[in-house]
Amino acid sequence: MKQNRHQKIAELVSRYEIETQEELAEKLKEAGFTVTQATISRDIRQMNLSKLPTGNGRQKYVILKKENELLSDKYIRVLRDGFVSMDMAQNILVMRTVSGMAMAVAAALDAIHFGEVVGCIAGDDTIMIAVRSVEDTRILMGKIRELMKQ
C-alpha cells in the first residue's frame, strides 16, 4: 500500500503544481487513497519531497533526486560502518562513532546534504552536528535511523 501510495505521490507532484499537504491529500483521495495528515507528512519526509518556487509567487512539491546514487550509497555505507550512537542537545546532534571514524562519518554526512545540517565538527570518535532547529534535529535523527535500517 505504501509503495503504491509513494508511486502515486511521485506521479501527482510531477503532473500538478501541488503546494500544500492538503492539496496532496485531496489529489490522493481523488485517486482512491485514504490518507491522514500524519501519513502525508511522513510520506513527504520519506520520499525527500521539497518545495521549490514556481515563479508565480507560489511553491510546489518536487522530488529531490540524488545526482550520483552510487556515490551516495558509499557515503551511506561509511555512515553505517562508523555509527555507534546519537543524542540531541537542543539543536545540536552529538554522534558517537567507532574510534578514528568521526572525520569520515562527518564527511559522509556533509556529502549526503541533509537540509537540516548547518555544519559538522569531528574529533576522533565524536561529531557535533549543528542543526537549524530543535524540530530539525528530531527530523534529522529520524532520517539517520532510516538510513541505518536500509
DSSP file (Angstrom, degrees, kcal/mol; ACC not computed):
  #  RESIDUE AA STRUCTURE BP1 BP2  ACC     N-H-->O    O-->H-N    N-H-->O    O-->H-N    TCO  KAPPA ALPHA  PHI   PSI    X-CA   Y-CA   Z-CA
    1    1 A M     >        0   0    0      0, 0.0     4,-2.5     0, 0.0     5,-0.2   0.000 360.0 360.0 360.0 -47.0    0.0    0.0    0.0
    2    2 A K  H  >  +     0   0    0      1,-0.2     4,-2.8     2,-0.2     5,-0.2   0.917 360.0  49.9 -63.0 -43.0    2.8    2.4    1.0
    3    3 A Q  H  > S+     0   0    0      1,-0.2     4,-2.2     2,-0.2    -1,-0.2   0.912 112.0  48.1 -63.3 -41.6    4.8    1.7   -2.2
    4    4 A N  H  > S+     0   0    0      2,-0.2     4,-2.2     1,-0.2    -1,-0.2   0.903 112.3  49.5 -63.6 -40.8    1.7    2.2   -4.3
    5    5 A R  H  X S+     0   0    0     -4,-2.5     4,-2.7     2,-0.2    -2,-0.2   0.912 110.2  50.3 -64.6 -42.9    0.9    5.5   -2.5
    6    6 A H  H  X S+     0   0    0     -4,-2.8     4,-2.5     1,-0.2    -2,-0.2   0.895 109.9  50.7 -63.5 -39.6    4.5    6.7   -2.9
    7    7 A Q  H  X S+     0   0    0     -4,-2.2     4,-2.1     2,-0.2    -1,-0.2   0.911 111.7  48.0 -62.8 -41.1    4.3    5.9   -6.7
    8    8 A K  H  X S+     0   0    0     -4,-2.2     4,-2.8     2,-0.2    -2,-0.2   0.901 110.4  51.5 -67.0 -40.7    1.1    7.9   -6.9
    9    9 A I  H  X S+     0   0    0     -4,-2.7     4,-2.9     2,-0.2     5,-0.3   0.932 109.2  50.6 -60.8 -45.6    2.6   10.8   -5.0
   10   10 A A  H  X S+     0   0    0     -4,-2.5     4,-1.3     1,-0.2    -1,-0.2   0.911 112.8  46.7 -58.9 -42.5    5.6   10.9   -7.4
   11   11 A E  H  X S+     0   0    0     -4,-2.1     4,-1.5     2,-0.2    -2,-0.2   0.917 113.2  48.9 -64.5 -43.8    3.2   10.9  -10.3
   12   12 A L  H  X S+     0   0    0     -4,-2.8     4,-3.0     1,-0.2    -2,-0.2   0.915 110.7  48.1 -65.7 -44.2    1.0   13.6   -8.8
   13   13 A V  H  < S+     0   0    0     -4,-2.9    -1,-0.2     1,-0.2     5,-0.2   0.774 113.3  48.8 -72.1 -22.7    3.8   16.0   -7.9
   14   14 A S  H  < S+     0   0    0     -4,-1.3    -1,-0.2    -5,-0.3    -2,-0.2   0.778 118.8  39.1 -82.1 -25.3    5.3   15.6  -11.4
   15   15 A R  H  < S+     0   0    0     -4,-1.5     2,-0.3    -5,-0.1    -2,-0.2   0.834 119.3  36.9 -90.8 -37.1    2.0   16.3  -13.1
   16   16 A Y  S  < S-     0   0    0     -4,-3.0     2,-1.3    -5,-0.2    -1,-0.1  -0.786  78.5-115.9-118.8 157.7    0.5   19.0  -10.9
   17   17 A E        -     0   0    0     -2,-0.3     2,-0.6    43,-0.1    -4,-0.1  -0.738  42.2-176.7 -90.7  87.9    1.8   22.1   -9.0
   18   18 A I        +     0   0    0     -2,-1.3    43,-2.7    43,-0.3     3,-0.0  -0.789  12.6 172.0 -93.4 119.9    0.9   20.9   -5.5
   19   19 A E        +     0   0    0     -2,-0.6     2,-0.3    41,-0.2    -1,-0.2   0.755  56.6  37.9-100.7 -29.1    1.7   23.5   -2.9
   20   20 A T  S  > S-     0   0    0      1,-0.1     4,-1.9    41,-0.1     5,-0.1  -0.817  74.1-118.5-126.6 162.5    0.3   22.1    0.4
   21   21 A Q  H  > S+     0   0    0     -2,-0.3     4,-2.8     1,-0.2     5,-0.2   0.858 116.5  57.1 -63.0 -35.6   -0.1   18.9    2.2
   22   22 A E  H  > S+     0   0    0      2,-0.2     4,-2.4     1,-0.2    -1,-0.2   0.908 105.5  49.3 -63.5 -42.2   -3.9   19.4    2.0
   23   23 A E  H  > S+     0   0    0      2,-0.2     4,-2.3     1,-0.2    -1,-0.2   0.907 112.3  48.7 -62.8 -41.1   -3.7   19.7   -1.8
   24   24 A L  H  X S+     0   0    0     -4,-1.9     4,-2.4     2,-0.2    -2,-0.2   0.919 110.6  50.4 -64.7 -43.9   -1.7   16.5   -1.9
   25   25 A A  H  X S+     0   0    0     -4,-2.8     4,-2.4     1,-0.2    -2,-0.2   0.903 110.3  50.6 -60.7 -41.3   -4.2   14.7    0.3
   26   26 A E  H  X S+     0   0    0     -4,-2.4     4,-2.3     2,-0.2    -2,-0.2   0.922 110.3  48.5 -63.4 -45.0   -7.1   15.8   -1.9
   27   27 A K  H  X S+     0   0    0     -4,-2.3     4,-1.2     1,-0.2    -1,-0.2   0.888 111.9  50.3 -62.7 -39.1   -5.3   14.5   -5.0
   28   28 A L  H  <>S+     0   0    0     -4,-2.4     5,-2.8     2,-0.2    -2,-0.2   0.905 109.3  50.8 -65.9 -40.8   -4.6   11.2   -3.3
   29   29 A K  H ><5S+     0   0    0     -4,-2.4     3,-1.6     1,-0.2    -2,-0.2   0.902 107.5  53.5 -62.8 -40.3   -8.2   10.9   -2.2
   30   30 A E  H 3<5S+     0   0    0     -4,-2.3    -1,-0.2     1,-0.3    -2,-0.2   0.812 108.0  51.9 -61.9 -29.0   -9.4   11.5   -5.8
   31   31 A A  T 3<5S-     0   0    0     -4,-1.2    -1,-0.3    -3,-0.2    -2,-0.2   0.399 128.8 -98.1 -89.1   2.6   -7.0    8.7   -6.8
   32   32 A G  T < 5S+     0   0    0     -3,-1.6     2,-0.5     1,-0.3    -3,-0.2   0.587  81.0 129.6  96.2  10.8   -8.6    6.3   -4.3
   33   33 A F      < -     0   0    0     -5,-2.8     2,-0.6    -6,-0.1    -1,-0.3  -0.866  46.9-148.9-101.3 130.1   -6.1    6.6   -1.4
   34   34 A T        +     0   0    0     -2,-0.5     2,-0.3    -5,-0.0    -9,-0.0  -0.880  32.3 165.9 -96.0 118.1   -7.4    7.3    2.1
   35   35 A V        -     0   0    0     -2,-0.6     2,-0.2   -10,-0.2    -6,-0.0  -0.932  29.0-142.0-134.8 154.6   -4.7    9.2    4.0
   36   36 A T     >  -     0   0    0     -2,-0.3     4,-2.2     1,-0.1     5,-0.2  -0.651  35.4-107.1-104.4 168.8   -4.3   11.3    7.1
   37   37 A Q  H  > S+     0   0    0     -2,-0.2     4,-2.6     1,-0.2     5,-0.2   0.885 122.0  54.8 -62.0 -38.1   -2.2   14.4    7.5
   38   38 A A  H  > S+     0   0    0      2,-0.2     4,-2.3     1,-0.2    -1,-0.2   0.889 107.6  49.6 -63.4 -39.2    0.3   12.4    9.6
   39   39 A T  H  > S+     0   0    0      2,-0.2     4,-2.8     1,-0.2    -2,-0.2   0.929 111.3  48.7 -64.3 -45.4    0.6    9.9    6.7
   40   40 A I  H  X S+     0   0    0     -4,-2.2     4,-2.6     1,-0.2    -2,-0.2   0.933 111.5  49.8 -59.4 -46.7    1.2   12.7    4.2
   41   41 A S  H  X S+     0   0    0     -4,-2.6     4,-1.8     1,-0.2    -1,-0.2   0.907 112.6  46.8 -59.7 -43.9    3.8   14.3    6.4
   42   42 A R  H  X S+     0   0    0     -4,-2.3     4,-2.9     2,-0.2     5,-0.2   0.912 111.5  51.3 -65.6 -43.1    5.6   11.0    6.8
   43   43 A D  H  X S+     0   0    0     -4,-2.8     4,-2.6     1,-0.2    -2,-0.2   0.909 107.2  53.7 -60.4 -42.2    5.5   10.3    3.1
   44   44 A I  H  <>S+     0   0    0     -4,-2.6     5,-2.4     1,-0.2     4,-0.4   0.915 112.9  43.6 -59.2 -44.0    6.9   13.8    2.3
   45   45 A R  H ><5S+     0   0    0     -4,-1.8     3,-1.0     3,-0.2    -2,-0.2   0.944 115.3  47.4 -65.8 -48.3    9.9   13.1    4.6
   46   46 A Q  H 3<5S+     0   0    0     -4,-2.9    -2,-0.2     1,-0.3    -1,-0.2   0.837 114.5  46.1 -65.4 -33.3   10.5    9.5    3.4
   47   47 A M  T 3<5S-     0   0    0     -4,-2.6    -1,-0.3    -5,-0.2    17,-0.2   0.477 108.1-123.9 -88.6  -2.0   10.3   10.5   -0.3
   48   48 A N  T < 5 +     0   0    0     -3,-1.0    16,-1.7    -4,-0.4     2,-0.2   0.899  45.2 176.1  59.6  42.7   12.6   13.5    0.3
   49   49 A L  E   < -A   63   0A   0     -5,-2.4     2,-0.3    -6,-0.2    14,-0.2  -0.536   3.5-179.3 -75.6 146.2   10.0   15.9   -1.2
   50   50 A S  E     -A   62   0A   0     12,-2.6    12,-2.7    -2,-0.2     2,-0.4  -0.949  26.5-112.9-140.9 160.3   10.9   19.5   -1.1
   51   51 A K  E     -A   61   0A   0     -2,-0.3    10,-0.2    10,-0.2   -32,-0.1  -0.825  29.9-176.6 -99.9 135.7    9.3   22.8   -2.1
   52   52 A L  E     -A   60   0A   0      8,-2.5     8,-2.2    -2,-0.4     2,-0.1  -0.956  33.8-100.5-125.5 148.1   10.6   24.9   -5.0
   53   53 A P  E     -A   59   0A   0      0, 0.0     6,-0.3     0, 0.0     0, 0.0  -0.387  20.9-155.7 -65.8 143.2    9.4   28.2   -6.2
   54   54 A T        -     0   0    0      4,-2.4     5,-0.1    -2,-0.1   -37,-0.0   0.577  41.1-112.1 -95.0 -11.2    7.2   28.1   -9.4
   55   55 A G  S    S+     0   0    0      3,-0.6     4,-0.1     0, 0.0     0, 0.0   0.275 102.9  83.3  99.9 -11.1    8.0   31.6  -10.4
   56   56 A N  S    S-     0   0    0      2,-0.2     3,-0.1     0, 0.0     0, 0.0   0.033 118.7 -87.1-112.6  26.0    4.5   33.0   -9.9
   57   57 A G  S    S+     0   0    0      1,-0.3     2,-0.2     0, 0.0     0, 0.0   0.445 102.7  98.1  85.4  -0.1    4.9   33.6   -6.1
   58   58 A R        -     0   0    0     -6,-0.0    -4,-2.4     2,-0.0    -3,-0.6  -0.582  61.5-138.6-110.2 175.1    3.9   30.1   -5.3
   59   59 A Q  E     -A   53   0A   0     -6,-0.3     2,-0.3    -2,-0.2    -8,-0.1  -0.882  11.6-161.3-128.3 163.4    5.8   26.9   -4.4
   60   60 A K  E     -A   52   0A   0     -8,-2.2    -8,-2.5    -2,-0.3   -41,-0.2  -0.992  25.6-105.0-144.1 153.4    5.3   23.3   -5.4
   61   61 A Y  E     +A   51   0A   0    -43,-2.7     2,-0.3    -2,-0.3   -43,-0.3  -0.546  40.3 174.5 -74.6 139.6    6.5   19.9   -4.1
   62   62 A V  E     -A   50   0A   0    -12,-2.7   -12,-2.6    -2,-0.2     2,-0.6  -0.962  33.6-115.2-138.5 157.0    9.2   18.2   -6.1
   63   63 A I  E     -A   49   0A   0     -2,-0.3     2,-0.6   -14,-0.2   -14,-0.2  -0.851  27.9-138.3 -93.9 121.7   11.2   15.0   -5.5
   64   64 A L        -     0   0    0    -16,-1.7     2,-0.4    -2,-0.6    -2,-0.0  -0.705  20.4-155.6 -80.9 121.0   14.9   15.8   -5.0
   65   65 A K        -     0   0    0     -2,-0.6     2,-0.3     1,-0.0     3,-0.0  -0.765  17.1-117.1 -99.1 142.1   16.9   13.2   -6.9
   66   66 A K        -     0   0    0     -2,-0.4     3,-0.4     1,-0.1    46,-0.0  -0.601  16.4-141.4 -76.9 135.2   20.4   12.3   -5.9
   67   67 A E  S    S+     0   0    0     -2,-0.3     2,-0.4     1,-0.3    -1,-0.1   0.890  92.0  22.8 -65.5 -39.8   22.9   13.2   -8.7
   68   68 A N     >  -     0   0    0      1,-0.1     4,-2.4     2,-0.0    -1,-0.3  -0.841  63.4-175.0-134.7  97.6   25.0   10.1   -8.1
   69   69 A E  H  > S+     0   0    0     -2,-0.4     4,-2.5    -3,-0.4     5,-0.2   0.873  86.7  52.9 -59.9 -40.4   23.3    7.1   -6.5
   70   70 A L  H  > S+     0   0    0      2,-0.2     4,-1.7     1,-0.2    -1,-0.2   0.924 110.7  46.4 -64.1 -43.7   26.5    5.0   -6.3
   71   71 A L  H  > S+     0   0    0      1,-0.2     4,-1.9     2,-0.2    -1,-0.2   0.912 112.1  51.6 -63.0 -42.9   28.4    7.8   -4.6
   72   72 A S  H  X S+     0   0    0     -4,-2.4     4,-2.4     1,-0.2    -2,-0.2   0.905 106.6  54.0 -60.6 -42.4   25.5    8.4   -2.2
   73   73 A D  H  X S+     0   0    0     -4,-2.5     4,-2.3     1,-0.2    -1,-0.2   0.874 106.2  53.1 -60.4 -38.1   25.5    4.6   -1.4
   74   74 A K  H  X S+     0   0    0     -4,-1.7     4,-2.2     2,-0.2    -1,-0.2   0.918 109.4  48.1 -63.8 -43.2   29.2    4.8   -0.5
   75   75 A Y  H  X S+     0   0    0     -4,-1.9     4,-2.4     1,-0.2    -2,-0.2   0.900 111.0  50.8 -64.6 -39.7   28.6    7.7    1.9
   76   76 A I  H  X S+     0   0    0     -4,-2.4     4,-2.7     1,-0.2    -1,-0.2   0.895 108.8  52.1 -64.0 -39.0   25.7    5.8    3.5
   77   77 A R  H  X S+     0   0    0     -4,-2.3     4,-2.8     2,-0.2    -2,-0.2   0.905 109.3  49.2 -63.9 -41.9   27.9    2.8    3.9
   78   78 A V  H  X S+     0   0    0     -4,-2.2     4,-2.1     2,-0.2     5,-0.2   0.919 111.4  50.4 -62.0 -43.3   30.6    4.9    5.7
   79   79 A L  H  X S+     0   0    0     -4,-2.4     4,-1.9     1,-0.2    -2,-0.2   0.937 113.6  44.6 -59.9 -47.8   27.9    6.3    7.9
   80   80 A R  H  < S+     0   0    0     -4,-2.7    -2,-0.2     1,-0.2    -1,-0.2   0.909 113.5  50.1 -63.8 -42.8   26.6    2.8    8.8
   81   81 A D  H  < S+     0   0    0     -4,-2.8    -1,-0.2     1,-0.2    -2,-0.2   0.845 119.6  35.6 -67.1 -33.4   30.1    1.4    9.3
   82   82 A G  H  < S+     0   0    0     -4,-2.1    16,-2.2    -5,-0.2    -1,-0.2   0.684  91.0 108.5 -94.7 -18.7   31.2    4.2   11.7
   83   83 A F  E  <  +B   97   0B   0     -4,-1.9    14,-0.2    -5,-0.2     3,-0.1  -0.343  25.7 157.5 -67.7 134.8   28.0    5.0   13.5
   84   84 A V  E     -     0   0B   0     12,-2.6     2,-0.3     1,-0.4    13,-0.2   0.655  63.2 -36.0-116.7 -53.1   27.7    3.9   17.2
   85   85 A S  E     -B   96   0B   0     11,-1.4    11,-2.9     2,-0.0    -1,-0.4  -0.973  47.4-147.9-162.9 170.9   25.0    6.2   18.7
   86   86 A M  E     +B   95   0B   0     -2,-0.3     2,-0.3     9,-0.2     9,-0.2  -0.993  10.8 178.0-149.4 153.5   23.5    9.7   18.7
   87   87 A D  E     -B   94   0B   0      7,-2.2     7,-3.3    -2,-0.3     2,-0.3  -0.984  21.8-128.2-151.7 151.6   21.8   12.0   21.1
   88   88 A M  E     -B   93   0B   0     -2,-0.3     2,-0.3     5,-0.2     5,-0.2  -0.801  14.0-172.9-109.0 148.4   20.4   15.5   20.8
   89   89 A A  E >  S-B   92   0B   0      3,-2.9     3,-1.3    -2,-0.3     2,-0.4  -0.820  70.8 -64.9-133.0  90.9   21.1   18.6   22.9
   90   90 A Q  T 3  S-     0   0    0     -2,-0.3    43,-0.1     1,-0.2    -1,-0.1  -0.509 120.9 -10.9  61.7-119.5   18.6   21.2   21.6
   91   91 A N  T 3  S+     0   0    0     -2,-0.4    40,-2.7    -3,-0.1     2,-0.5   0.109 120.1  92.1 -99.3  23.7   19.7   21.9   18.0
   92   92 A I  E <   -BC  89 130B   0     -3,-1.3    -3,-2.9    38,-0.2     2,-0.6  -0.975  60.3-157.2-116.5 125.6   23.0   20.0   18.3
   93   93 A L  E     -BC  88 129B   0     36,-2.6    36,-2.9    -2,-0.5     2,-0.6  -0.899   6.6-158.1-100.6 123.9   23.2   16.4   17.4
   94   94 A V  E     -BC  87 128B   0     -7,-3.3    -7,-2.2    -2,-0.6     2,-0.5  -0.908  10.7-169.2-104.3 120.2   26.0   14.6   19.0
   95   95 A M  E     -BC  86 127B   0     32,-2.7    32,-2.7    -2,-0.6     2,-0.4  -0.929   9.7-151.4-114.5 131.0   27.0   11.4   17.2
   96   96 A R  E     -BC  85 126B   0    -11,-2.9   -12,-2.6    -2,-0.5   -11,-1.4  -0.803  20.3-176.8 -96.6 140.6   29.4    8.8   18.5
   97   97 A T  E     -B   83   0B   0     28,-2.7   -14,-0.2    -2,-0.4     3,-0.1  -0.785  38.1 -75.3-127.8 171.9   31.4    6.7   16.1
   98   98 A V  S >  S-     0   0    0    -16,-2.2     3,-2.5    -2,-0.3     4,-0.3  -0.438  74.6 -79.0 -60.7 143.3   33.9    3.9   16.0
   99   99 A S  T 3  S+     0   0    0      1,-0.3    26,-0.2     2,-0.1    -1,-0.1  -0.214 119.0  12.5 -51.9 129.6   37.3    5.2   17.2
  100  100 A G  T 3  S+     0   0    0     24,-1.0    -1,-0.3    -3,-0.1     4,-0.2   0.405 106.8  92.0  85.3  -1.5   39.1    7.1   14.4
  101  101 A M    <>  +     0   0    0     -3,-2.5     4,-2.6    23,-0.4     5,-0.3   0.488  51.3  95.5-103.3  -4.8   36.0    7.2   12.2
  102  102 A A  H  > S+     0   0    0     22,-1.8     4,-2.8    -4,-0.3     5,-0.2   0.896  85.7  48.2 -58.8 -43.8   34.4   10.6   13.2
  103  103 A M  H  > S+     0   0    0     20,-0.4     4,-2.3    21,-0.2    -1,-0.2   0.905 113.5  47.4 -64.8 -40.4   36.0   12.6   10.4
  104  104 A A  H  > S+     0   0    0     -4,-0.2     4,-2.1     2,-0.2    -1,-0.2   0.912 114.2  46.7 -66.2 -42.4   35.0   10.1    7.7
  105  105 A V  H  X S+     0   0    0     -4,-2.6     4,-2.6     2,-0.2    -2,-0.2   0.903 111.9  51.0 -67.1 -40.4   31.4    9.9    9.0
  106  106 A A  H  X S+     0   0    0     -4,-2.8     4,-2.4    -5,-0.3    -2,-0.2   0.905 110.0  49.9 -62.6 -41.0   31.2   13.7    9.2
  107  107 A A  H  X S+     0   0    0     -4,-2.3     4,-2.3     2,-0.2    -1,-0.2   0.893 110.5  50.5 -63.6 -39.0   32.4   14.0    5.6
  108  108 A A  H  X S+     0   0    0     -4,-2.1     4,-2.0     2,-0.2    -2,-0.2   0.918 109.1  51.0 -64.5 -43.5   29.8   11.4    4.6
  109  109 A L  H  X>S+     0   0    0     -4,-2.6     4,-0.8     1,-0.2     5,-0.8   0.918 111.5  48.1 -59.2 -43.7   27.1   13.5    6.5
  110  110 A D  H ><5S+     0   0    0     -4,-2.4     3,-0.6     1,-0.2    -1,-0.2   0.901 111.7  49.9 -62.6 -40.9   28.2   16.6    4.6
  111  111 A A  H 3<5S+     0   0    0     -4,-2.3    -1,-0.2     1,-0.2    -2,-0.2   0.796 102.8  59.5 -71.0 -29.0   28.2   14.7    1.3
  112  112 A I  H 3<5S-     0   0    0     -4,-2.0    -1,-0.2    -5,-0.1    -2,-0.2   0.736 100.2-141.9 -71.8 -21.6   24.7   13.4    1.8
  113  113 A H  T <<5 -     0   0    0     -4,-0.8     2,-0.4    -3,-0.6    -3,-0.1   0.940  18.0-166.1  61.7  54.5   23.5   17.0    2.0
  114  114 A F    > < -     0   0    0     -5,-0.8     3,-1.3     1,-0.2    -1,-0.2  -0.592  16.9-141.6 -66.4 126.3   20.9   16.8    4.8
  115  115 A G  T 3  S+     0   0    0     -2,-0.4    -1,-0.2     1,-0.3    17,-0.1   0.734  97.4  60.0 -63.9 -22.9   19.0   20.1    4.5
  116  116 A E  T 3  S+     0   0    0     20,-0.1    16,-2.2    15,-0.1     2,-0.4   0.689  86.0  94.1 -78.2 -19.0   18.7   20.3    8.3
  117  117 A V  E <   +D  131   0B   0     -3,-1.3    14,-0.2    14,-0.2     3,-0.1  -0.612  43.6 179.1 -85.9 129.1   22.5   20.3    8.9
  118  118 A V  E     -     0   0B   0     12,-3.2     2,-0.3     1,-0.4    13,-0.2   0.823  68.0 -44.6 -88.5 -40.9   24.4   23.6    9.2
  119  119 A G  E     -D  130   0B   0     11,-1.2    11,-2.5     2,-0.0    -1,-0.4  -0.959  49.5-122.9 179.4 167.0   27.8   22.0    9.7
  120  120 A C  E     -D  129   0B   0     -2,-0.3     2,-0.4     9,-0.2     9,-0.2  -0.943   7.2-163.5-127.9 146.1   29.8   19.3   11.5
  121  121 A I  E     -D  128   0B   0      7,-2.2     7,-2.8    -2,-0.3     2,-0.4  -0.997  19.5-163.1-126.5 126.0   32.8   19.3   13.7
  122  122 A A  E     +D  127   0B   0     -2,-0.4     5,-0.2     5,-0.2     2,-0.1  -0.882  16.1 172.6-117.3 141.4   34.6   15.9   14.2
  123  123 A G        -     0   0    0      3,-2.7   -20,-0.4    -2,-0.4    -1,-0.1   0.051  60.7 -63.8-108.0-136.1   37.1   14.6   16.7
  124  124 A D  S    S-     0   0    0    -22,-0.1   -22,-1.8   -23,-0.1   -24,-1.0   0.907 124.6  -5.3 -84.5 -48.4   38.3   11.1   17.0
  125  125 A D  S    S+     0   0    0    -26,-0.2   -28,-2.7   -25,-0.2     2,-0.4   0.190 122.0  72.0-133.8  15.8   35.0    9.3   17.9
  126  126 A T  E     -C   96   0B   0    -30,-0.2    -3,-2.7     2,-0.0     2,-0.4  -0.997  52.0-166.4-138.9 139.5   32.5   12.2   18.3
  127  127 A I  E     -CD  95 122B   0    -32,-2.7   -32,-2.7    -2,-0.4     2,-0.6  -0.989   8.8-155.2-123.6 131.4   30.8   14.5   15.9
  128  128 A M  E     -CD  94 121B   0     -7,-2.8    -7,-2.2    -2,-0.4     2,-0.6  -0.940  15.4-164.5-103.4 121.1   29.0   17.7   16.9
  129  129 A I  E     -CD  93 120B   0    -36,-2.9   -36,-2.6    -2,-0.6     2,-0.5  -0.922  11.0-145.3-112.6 114.9   26.4   18.5   14.2
  130  130 A A  E     -CD  92 119B   0    -11,-2.5   -12,-3.2    -2,-0.6   -11,-1.2  -0.679  22.5-167.4 -78.9 126.0   24.9   22.0   14.2
  131  131 A V  E     - D   0 117B   0    -40,-2.7   -14,-0.2    -2,-0.5     6,-0.1  -0.855  29.2-118.6-118.4 151.0   21.2   21.7   13.1
  132  132 A R  S    S-     0   0    0    -16,-2.2     2,-0.3    -2,-0.3   -41,-0.1   0.821  86.9 -10.9 -60.2 -36.5   18.9   24.5   12.1
  133  133 A S     >  -     0   0    0    -17,-0.2     4,-1.6     1,-0.1     5,-0.1  -0.952  68.7-100.1-155.4 170.7   16.3   23.9   14.9
  134  134 A V  H  > S+     0   0    0     -2,-0.3     4,-1.8     2,-0.2     5,-0.1   0.922 123.8  49.6 -62.7 -44.6   15.2   21.5   17.6
  135  135 A E  H  > S+     0   0    0      1,-0.2     4,-2.3     2,-0.2    -1,-0.2   0.904 109.0  52.0 -62.1 -41.5   12.5   20.2   15.3
  136  136 A D  H  > S+     0   0    0      1,-0.2     4,-2.9     2,-0.2    -1,-0.2   0.829 104.7  57.6 -63.7 -31.0   15.0   19.7   12.5
  137  137 A T  H  X S+     0   0    0     -4,-1.6     4,-2.4     2,-0.2    -1,-0.2   0.922 107.6  46.6 -64.4 -43.0   17.2   17.8   14.9
  138  138 A R  H  X S+     0   0    0     -4,-1.8     4,-2.0     2,-0.2    -2,-0.2   0.918 113.4  48.9 -63.7 -43.0   14.4   15.3   15.5
  139  139 A I  H  X S+     0   0    0     -4,-2.3     4,-2.3     2,-0.2    -2,-0.2   0.930 111.2  49.9 -61.6 -46.0   13.8   15.1   11.8
  140  140 A L  H  X S+     0   0    0     -4,-2.9     4,-2.6     1,-0.2     5,-0.2   0.905 108.2  52.6 -60.9 -43.0   17.5   14.5   11.1
  141  141 A M  H  X S+     0   0    0     -4,-2.4     4,-2.4     1,-0.2    -1,-0.2   0.897 109.4  50.3 -60.2 -39.5   17.6   11.8   13.7
  142  142 A G  H  X S+     0   0    0     -4,-2.0     4,-2.3     2,-0.2    -2,-0.2   0.909 109.9  49.5 -63.9 -42.5   14.7   10.1   12.0
  143  143 A K  H  X S+     0   0    0     -4,-2.3     4,-2.1     2,-0.2    -2,-0.2   0.905 111.7  48.7 -63.1 -41.5   16.4   10.3    8.6
  144  144 A I  H  X S+     0   0    0     -4,-2.6     4,-1.9     2,-0.2    -2,-0.2   0.911 110.0  51.5 -66.2 -41.9   19.6    8.8   10.1
  145  145 A R  H  X S+     0   0    0     -4,-2.4     4,-1.2     1,-0.2    -1,-0.2   0.915 109.0  51.5 -59.7 -42.2   17.7    6.0   11.7
  146  146 A E  H  X S+     0   0    0     -4,-2.3     4,-1.2     1,-0.2     3,-0.5   0.908 108.1  51.5 -61.1 -42.3   16.0    5.2    8.4
  147  147 A L  H  < S+     0   0    0     -4,-2.1     3,-0.2     1,-0.2    -1,-0.2   0.868 106.0  55.3 -62.0 -35.6   19.4    5.1    6.7
  148  148 A M  H  < S+     0   0    0     -4,-1.9    -1,-0.2     1,-0.2    -2,-0.2   0.794 106.5  51.8 -67.8 -27.4   20.6    2.6    9.3
  149  149 A K  H  <        0   0    0     -4,-1.2    -1,-0.2    -3,-0.5    -2,-0.2   0.775 360.0 360.0 -79.4 -27.8   17.7    0.3    8.5
  150  150 A Q     <        0   0    0     -4,-1.2    -1,-0.2    -3,-0.2    -2,-0.1   0.498 360.0 360.0 -62.6 360.0   18.2    0.1    4.7
